[in-house]
Amino acid sequence: MRSSQRAASLPLLWLVLSLVAGCATKPARQPAQTQTVPATVVSSGAPVAPSSSLPTPPAPPPAAPPSSADSTRPADFLQRANFNDLPGWADDDQREAWAPMLASCRALAAKPEWKAVCAAAGLVDGADAVAVRKFFEQYFVPHQLRNPDGSTQGLVTGYYEPLLRGSRKRGGVFQTALHKPPADLLTIELAGLYPELKNFRLRGRVVGNKVVPYFARSELEQQSALADTALLWVDSPIEAFFLQVQGSGRVFLADTNETVRLAYADQNGHPYRSIGRYLVDRGELTLEQASMQGIQAWAASNPRRLKELLDANPSYVFFKEEAISDPSVGPKGALGVPLTAQRSIAIDPQFTPLGAPVFLSTTRPNSSSPLRRLMLAQDTGGAIRNPIRADFFWGFGKDVGELAGKMKQPAQMWVLLPAALAVSAR
């Protein structure tokens, strides 16, 4: 589910391209001017300077009026707010988000609108709770995310990095392959011609002189496309499927006694479909039962119908192998930096910029206990669509996997933007 770029089916994107082409000559909005200022050092043990003595963040640009060719923009889903509007902001320990904040800056610091923010972050004492909070309050403007109908409640689910058992060679219980991208899978970047589609890639294959959609999951086993593409073999087809849903994971190799990481490499271009929803729609499970654990239990009781279930999701993820130099470091997300357990989320980059801080107000899995904290938007996912939609990264291992699999909670979200990206108050 997590991926560096959103996959989209070919027919949909050809339609999108034809629509976009009609407004390709529309003048681009001018980038906001940024202010290069020396960063203020905020150190532990010293009083925090009042906000008036800190560098003045760049002023937000005036809002551009919508046009008939661009009637819906990301800013239309943002409502400028104050930090006092964030429930639990004063109770959160933002120091726990400091390491992922610095990681985001490693990816964003070269962008003009982030330059001053990240320069200042590099001089803040991350161990000083007051200094860290003052930094966020001085350099960012919170914006509440809204749905198209103006409502402010959405959904947060959970994901994690699982551990599977596998082998480098097929044999015994190890009969399910995890594959690298096949040689005939084409990936076409669209942003060069259509910046509006910067979060999309086009996947397909060549047949004659045409590019056609790549094989769906149900077709892959019947084709020769996956010949010689197996990276590893694991002992459970349902666990292999959920590894694709998670986007990355670790595999303990019984034949070599080593643990490796499989990271997202590519996807077949077909849309993600929930197999939990498939079972609910057919009366096999209730909504409450359609968690990862409930689906695993159904699969164990219905082994002959497992292929039918998995084929209900035409999306298929390909992997690449990575060595694990430090087991405490999480997998890389779409931003290209390691994810931090319980402080990184996957978002829809159409509405929330990758790398931005996001304040999340939700509840713990299957609970009404509040879960309110500052997160970093460092990943994306095929099922993570809409403004108020997030996937909460719980970390590595079976224990957090139990939490991730049960998480399906209502949520509100505020994205923190540098002043240069802030929208006008309404």
Secondary structure, DSSP 8 states (H G I E B T S, - for coil): -B-SSEEE-HHHHHHHHHHHHTTTTS---------------B-TTS----GGGS------------BTTB---GGGGEEE--GGGSTTGGGS-GGGGHHHHHHHHHHHTTSHHHHHHHHHHTTB-TT-HHHHHHHHHHHEEEEEE--TTS---EEEEEEEE-EEEEESS-BTTB-EEEE---TT-EEEE-TTT-GGGTTEEEEEEEETTEEE----HHHHTTSSTTTT-EEEEES-HHHHHHHHHHS-EEEEETTTTEEEEEEEEEE-S-----HHHHHHHTTSS-TTT-SHHHHHHHHHH-GGGHHHHHHT----EEEEEE--S-TTS--B-TTSSB--TTTEEE--TTTS-TT-EEEEEEE-TTS-SEEEEEEEEEE-BTT--SSSEEEEEEEESHHHHHHHHH-EEEEEEEEEEEGGG-----
